[in-house]
């Protein structure tokens, strides 16, 4: 059974965090003050915080988004995103050179905002061209066009056409859902899951899959010499953050007040231990630690 802790500071054996963002550091609208305080305190003890996100946006774009939301830069060291890993896969032709985009205008930076190392990759590859579905060799999915009004059901016709042509779908965000303030919306992972269920071929680069952890380790290695045994994966997604940590044999801290908050009692800051144990047994995925809020 995962031990419930009251504060990150109780886990002094770790020197680095691979910390989820949405649901842990902010709620899509504003930062969580206790989380910011906890991350600042961790860094002051010499710890390194790599924010690891399933955002389809490149890390630099996510940094700008965090700035705009009021998340201070002194609570994190670097960012690794599913968007970063997916950009590399796209540029190296994993879904062809002529791609059809499923996603919102806000995700346009996926195609234009490249890090210096990815610019070098792009310079040595044939250009990626965005085309209508009927001309595409593959699909890049960053999310829904309008996640406030749409669901995956709105994309069934497009996905059926893609499946009929055996197009591969690059999923830039494996999350199924996220909470935007008090509202829960679908992500690219929900579309990719629907495509898989109809027999399509989806490629995932974010949590819980290995490429994003390889990227996070590279970002961490540039800042400090820290082993996996000294690293803690922090997040509210049992199928992403916890599963990813288990896959990589890295300890995990499960934030119970996020996506699964309704299962652990009325006091989201203090999960009911009995309810938590029962729920974890049902998931067959056991985190190392659990906490109500990151604090």
DABEL-V235932 format. One record per backbone hydrogen bond with DSSP energy under -1.0 kcal/mol. NH is the residue of the N-H (numbers start at 0). CO is the residue of the C=O. E is the energy in kcal/mol with one decimal. If there is no record, write none. Layout:
NH|CO|E ; NH|CO|E
This chain:
2|287|-1.2 ; 4|289|-2.9 ; 9|6|-1.6 ; 10|7|-2.3 ; 13|10|-1.2 ; 14|229|-2.9 ; 15|229|-1.6 ; 16|47|-2.6 ; 17|231|-2.4 ; 18|49|-2.1 ; 19|233|-2.9 ; 22|25|-3.6 ; 23|20|-1.8 ; 24|20|-3.4 ; 25|20|-1.6 ; 26|29|-1.7 ; 31|24|-2.8 ; 35|31|-2.2 ; 36|32|-2.4 ; 37|33|-2.3 ; 38|34|-2.5 ; 39|35|-2.4 ; 40|36|-2.3 ; 41|37|-2.1 ; 42|38|-2.2 ; 43|39|-2.0 ; 45|42|-1.9 ; 46|41|-2.0 ; 47|14|-2.0 ; 49|16|-2.9 ; 50|77|-2.8 ; 51|18|-2.2 ; 52|79|-2.3 ; 61|57|-2.1 ; 62|58|-2.5 ; 63|59|-1.8 ; 64|60|-2.1 ; 65|61|-2.7 ; 66|62|-2.3 ; 67|63|-2.3 ; 68|64|-1.3 ; 70|65|-2.6 ; 74|71|-1.3 ; 75|72|-1.2 ; 76|48|-2.9 ; 77|48|-1.5 ; 79|50|-3.0 ; 81|52|-2.0 ; 82|54|-2.2 ; 84|80|-1.8 ; 85|81|-2.9 ; 86|82|-2.4 ; 87|83|-1.6 ; 88|84|-1.8 ; 89|85|-2.6 ; 90|86|-3.0 ; 91|87|-1.8 ; 92|89|-1.9 ; 93|88|-2.5 ; 95|92|-1.5 ; 98|128|-2.6 ; 99|137|-2.2 ; 101|139|-2.5 ; 106|103|-2.0 ; 107|104|-1.8 ; 109|106|-2.2 ; 110|107|-1.6 ; 112|108|-2.8 ; 113|111|-1.1 ; 118|114|-2.3 ; 119|115|-1.6 ; 120|116|-1.5 ; 121|117|-2.8 ; 122|118|-2.0 ; 123|120|-1.1 ; 124|121|-1.6 ; 128|96|-3.0 ; 130|98|-2.6 ; 134|131|-1.8 ; 135|132|-1.4 ; 136|97|-3.7 ; 137|97|-1.1 ; 138|167|-2.7 ; 139|99|-2.5 ; 140|169|-2.9 ; 141|101|-2.5 ; 142|101|-1.1 ; 148|145|-1.4 ; 149|145|-2.5 ; 153|150|-1.9 ; 154|151|-2.2 ; 155|152|-1.2 ; 158|154|-2.7 ; 159|155|-2.6 ; 160|156|-2.0 ; 161|157|-2.3 ; 162|158|-2.8 ; 163|159|-2.1 ; 164|160|-1.0 ; 165|162|-1.5 ; 166|161|-2.3 ; 168|200|-2.9 ; 169|138|-3.3 ; 170|202|-2.9 ; 171|140|-2.8 ; 177|184|-2.1 ; 179|182|-4.1 ; 180|26|-2.9 ; 182|179|-2.2 ; 184|177|-2.9 ; 186|175|-2.3 ; 188|172|-1.1 ; 188|174|-1.5 ; 189|186|-1.4 ; 191|187|-2.5 ; 192|188|-2.3 ; 193|189|-1.9 ; 194|190|-2.1 ; 195|191|-2.6 ; 196|192|-2.4 ; 198|195|-2.0 ; 199|194|-3.0 ; 202|168|-3.2 ; 208|205|-2.6 ; 213|209|-2.2 ; 214|210|-2.1 ; 215|211|-2.3 ; 216|212|-2.5 ; 217|213|-1.8 ; 218|214|-2.3 ; 219|215|-2.5 ; 220|216|-2.9 ; 221|217|-1.3 ; 222|219|-1.9 ; 223|219|-2.4 ; 225|223|-1.1 ; 230|227|-1.6 ; 231|15|-2.1 ; 232|250|-3.1 ; 233|17|-2.3 ; 234|252|-2.2 ; 241|236|-2.3 ; 242|237|-1.2 ; 243|239|-2.2 ; 244|240|-1.9 ; 245|241|-2.6 ; 246|242|-2.6 ; 247|243|-1.9 ; 249|244|-2.9 ; 252|232|-3.0 ; 253|288|-2.5 ; 254|234|-2.4 ; 255|290|-2.7 ; 256|291|-1.7 ; 260|257|-1.8 ; 262|259|-2.1 ; 263|260|-1.5 ; 267|265|-1.2 ; 269|266|-1.4 ; 271|263|-2.4 ; 275|271|-2.6 ; 276|272|-2.5 ; 277|273|-2.2 ; 278|274|-2.4 ; 279|275|-2.7 ; 280|276|-2.1 ; 281|277|-1.5 ; 282|278|-1.6 ; 283|279|-1.5 ; 288|251|-2.3 ; 289|2|-2.1 ; 290|253|-2.4
